[in-house]
Amino acid sequence: MYLPVPWNLDSIIQFGLNDTDTCQDGWIYPDAKKRSLINEFDLVCGMETKKDTAQIMFMAGLPIGSLIFRLITDKMGRYPAILLSLLGLIIFGFGTAFMNSFHLYLFFRFGISQSVVGY
């Protein structure tokens, strides 16, 4: 949020013509018809780090999924491992699409990354 600064030379040199402040009254999305991770879970006004958390959860699931599907492939073979990973993609994919909670979204995103490795 931009705040005007006093019109003295020292304030303009320090802040420019506007100073920034965090959101005080929330955020109004101008294009509410377009759905995204940002406007679904309201990841603005100090919550920007949660966007990175979704990517971190995806990347953390990749090595764990590789360990899990390595064991499944060794014990049962490639064909059952591929079928299990496709089943995981279906379950976690639909779960991710219909989540209302950000924490459950992270859980299902983690499951998707594990299933992607298995496939």
N, C-alpha and C positions, 0 to 999 in steps of 0.2 A: 504494500500500500504506500503510495507516495504522499508525503507530507510537505507542504510548502515551508521554506526556511525564511527566517527574517532577512530583510533586504539590506543587510550590511555586508561589507566586503569579506570579512573574516568567515562568516557562515557560508557564503557562496563559494569561497575557495575550499573550505573544508568539505561541504556536502554537495556542491553543485547547486543547481536551481531547485532540486527536490531532495529531500531525505526520505529514506524508506523505513517502514515500520511493519511489524507482523500484522496479520489480519486480526481485527478486533471483533468484528461482527460476522465472521464466517465468509463464505464465498458464494457468489451467484454465478452459475455457469451460463454463459450467453447462448450456447448451442446445446440445450438439454436433450435434444433428440439423438445426438450422437453419443453412444455408450462407449466408455473406455474404463480402464482400471482406475484412472484418476477420479472421474466423477462418480463411479459406482461406490467406491470406498472412501471418498472425500479426502484424497491424499494431497491436500494443500494446506497452507497456513501452519507450517511447522511440522507437517507429517510427510515431507518429501523423502525422508530416509526410508519410509516403508516401501517406496517404489523399488529401491535397491534391494530390500529384503526379499522381495518376490524373485528377483534374479539370483540372489544368493541361495535361496532354497532350491531353485532349479539346478544350479550348479553343484550344490551339495548332494543332491540325489543321484547325480551321474556316477561318482565313484562307488557309492553304496549299492546302487543298482547293478553295477558291473560285478561287484563281489557276489551279490545274491544270485544273479543269473548265471554267473560262472559255475556256482555250486549246483544250480538246477540243471544246467546243461550237462555237467559231468555226471550227475546221478540219473537223469531221466532221458537225456538226449536233446537234439536240437528242435525237433518238431514240437514236443510238449512245451519247451521253453518259449518258442515263438507263439504258440497258442495262449500260454499264460500271459505273455507280454501284451498280446492283442486284447485279451480280456481285461488286463489292467488299464490299457489305453482307453477302452470303452467305458469302464467304470469311473476311472479318475477323470476322463475327459468330460463326461456328462456331469460329474460332481463339480468340476471346476466351472462349468457353464452356468450352474444354477445356485451357486453359493451366495449367501447374503452376509456372511461374516468374513472378515479379512483373515483371521487365523485359520479357519477351515479352508479358505482359498489357498493359503500357503501349504497346508497339509496335502491337498489334492494336487497342487503344482509339484510338490515333492514326489508324490506317487507317479505323476506323469513322467517326470524325468527318469525315474527308475524303470518304467515300462519302455521308454524310448530306447534305453540302453539294451534291454532284452530283445527288442525287435531288431 
